[in-house]
Amino acid sequence: MEQMASMLEKSIYGEPLAHWLWAVGIALAVFFVALGVKRMLIRRLSRGETGRRREWEELVRGLLIRIHPLFLAAAAVFLGSLALDLAPTNAIVITKTVGIFVLIQIGLLGSEAIGFSLNRYRARKIDIDAASVTTFAAVAFIGRILLWGVVLLVALANLGVDVTALVAGLGVGGIAVALAVQNILGDLFASFSIVLDR
């Protein structure tokens, strides 16, 4: 017993082994509970015929499916680390790493929501107006590019990179690209205006 007690008091990175075991236990519990809740909700939303499910249920089911286990693991590790009195540098590393996972997860959920909107629009309009479906698909593609661009910029800012010059460079580069493809953009905006007029 004394040997066990002395082992639990052994310090690792300034924290007793007992604290580390407690933190790992919290992280594992949070991860498996979150994973179980996710699977239960997906199973519950998957019941019944697809046509009978409401739109918001299909959207929620799609979003739940897109929640990556690595994101759940990162969130669990972060919550477990709160039980430790870590050095500021280690706490910052964990916080920034979890922040990156959160941003990637937001990008995945945003892409899923855009894809869901596109599929619903396509299902309603493909027989009536195929041109508007093509236009909406182009808008969805641009929306995804903008979403992941914002996620990338915020992730770089989270890592301490000065994104001011990068944003300015993207702005200048965007103007140059817009001038190079102005005829294509003109046709694209003309098709948008036709669709909106309808």
N, C-alpha and C positions, 0 to 999 in steps of 0.2 A: 504493500500500500504506500509506503513511504517513497519507494522508487517511482511509482505511478504519479504521486503528488509532485515529486521533484521534476518529473518529466513534463507535467502539465504547466509547471512554472517556468520551464525553459523559454528563454526569450528568442523570438525570431523577428528581425527587423524592429526591435524595440517593443514587441508585443508578446505576452505569454502565449504558449501553445494552446492553452484553454480558450483564449479569446479567438485565436485562428480557427479552432474547431467549431466554436459557436458561430463565427461568421460564415464558414463553409456550410454549416447546417442551415443557416438562414437562407443562403444563396440557393442551395439545393431544394429547400422547401418551396421557396418562391418560384423557382423555375418549373418544378413538377406540377405545382398547383396551377400556375398560369397555362402550362401546356395542356393540362387536363381540362381546364375551363374552356380553352380555345377549341379543343376537340369536341367537347360536349355541345358547345354552341353550334359548331359546324354541323354536327350530327342532327341536332334539333332543327336547324334551318334547312337541312337537306331532305327532311321528310315530306312526303306528298309529291304530287306531280308538279313538274316545273311550271306548267301553265297556271296552276292554282296558287303559286306563291306570289306574294305581293312584290312590287319592284324593290322597295326598301329592304325586304328580307334577302333578295338576291344580291343586292349591293353589299349589305352587311356580311353575308356569307362570303362573297368574293374578297372583301377587305380582310376578313378573318383568315382566309386561306393564305393571303399574301403576307401575314405576319410571320416573319422568319424566326425559326428557333434560335438563331444566333443573336437576334435582337432581344429575345426573352432571356437568353443566357447573360447578355451584357447587362440588362436591367437587374437581373438577379444578383450578379456580382457586385453591381453598384450598391444595391440595398444591403447585401452582406457586408460590404466594406464600411458601411455606416456604423457597424458594431465595433469597429477598430479605431483606435486613435492613431491614425497613420500620419507620417510626416507630410508637411504641406506639398512637397514635390510629388510624392507618390499619390496623394489625393488628387492633385491636378491632373496627373497622367490618367488615372482612372476616370475622372470626370470628362476629360477631353475625348478619351476612347469611347465612352458611352455616348457622348454627344455625337460623334461620327456615326455610330450605329443608329441613333435616333433619327438623324438626318437622312440616312439611307432608307430607313423604314418609312419615313414621311414621303420620300420620293417614290417608293414602291406603292404605297397606298394611294398617292396622287395619280400615278400612272394607271392603277386599277380603276379608280373613279372615272378618269377620262375615257378609258377603254369601255367601261360599262355604259357611260353616256353615249358613246359612239355606237355601240351595239344596239342599244334601245332605239336610238334615232334611225339607224339603218333598218331595223325590223319594222318600224312604223312607215318609213318613207320610200323604201327601195322600190315598191311597186308603183308608187305615185309619182315620185320625182327622183330619179337616180342621180341627176346632176347635183342636187342639193346634198345627197349622201356623200358624193365625191368631195364636194367643197367642205363639208363638215369633217370628213376624214383628214383633209389637209389642215384644217384648224386644230383638230385633235393632235396631229403630229407636231405642229408648231407649239401647241400648249405643252406637250411632253418635253420638247427641247428646252423651252423656257423654264419649266419646273426643274429639270435636272441641272440646268445652268445655275439657277438660284441655289439649289442644294450644294452644288460644287463650290460656289462662291462663299456660302455660309460655312461650309466645312473648312475651306482654306482659312477663312477669318478665325474660325475656332482653333485652328492649329497655330495661329499667330502670324500668318502670312498677311502682309499689307496688300489688300485687294484693290485699293484705290487706283493704282496705276493699271492694274489688270482690267478693271471696269472701264477706265478711260480708253485703254487700247482696244477693248471690245467695241466701244462706241465708235471709235474712228474706223475700225475694221468693218463694222456693220454698215457705216455710211459708204465705204468703198465698195462693199459687196452689193449694196442696194443700187448704187450707180451702175455697177457692171451688169446687173440683171433687172434693170428698170422696166424693160419691155415685158418680161415674164411677170414681174410684180404687178404691172399695170393690168395684164390679163387676169391675174389672180384676184385683184381687188374688184375688177369689173364683174367677175363671176360671183364674188361675194355680194356685190350690190344687187345683181339680178336675183340671187337667192333671197336676200333680205326683202326686196320689193315684192316677191311672191308671198 
